[in-house]
Amino acid sequence: MRRAHIAILALLPLAASVSACGPVPVDQAEASCQSNARLAERPRGSVTMGAGAGSDGFSGGFGRVELDISSDYLMGRDPAEVYRSCVMRRSGQLPRQPYYSQTGQGGSR
């Protein structure tokens, strides 16, 4: 009997991780899929630049560039379709509203 308890305890983490892969509520899926669709529209990024002087009198500059680009954008996928398929994949349901009616863009690119 003790071995059975040990086996069950050993399988609990596996069961928890599998249940985490299940569908999420449609509103939660819609919220998390918005960023995928926005990245399918165009890349996002930022640039940071600056200069400074240290106590030793040395001055130097720095810069940083961040760019987020998705494979959906590179492949020319319609952001509305990216959104729809993401919501379906995560929730098992269609979105309550199409992507373009939420963003006010009125149609595909």
C-alpha positions, 0 to 999 in steps of 0.5 A, a space after each residue: 500500500 505504501 508503494 501506491 501512495 509514493 507512486 501517486 505522490 510522484 505523479 502529482 506534479 505531472 498531473 498538475 502540469 498537464 492540467 495547466 495546458 488545458 483551455 483558458 476562459 475566452 476573455 483571458 485568451 483574447 487578452 493574451 492574444 492581443 500582443 500576438 496580433 499587434 506584432 503581426 501588424 508591424 514590428 515594435 521596438 525602442 532605442 535608448 541612447 545616453 552619455 555620462 561622465 564618471 568620477 575619473 573624468 572619463 565620459 562615454 556613451 551608451 546605446 541600446 536597441 530593442 526590436 520585437 518582430 514576429 514570424 507572423 509579420 515576416 510571413 505576411 499573415 493577417 493580424 485578425 487571423 493570427 488573433 482568431 487562431 490564437 484565441 481558438 488554440 488557447 480557449 477552444 472558442 472563437 473570439 467574442 469580437 473580431 480583432 479589427 472591430 476591437 482596434 478600430 482599424 476596419 479591415 486587413 492590411 
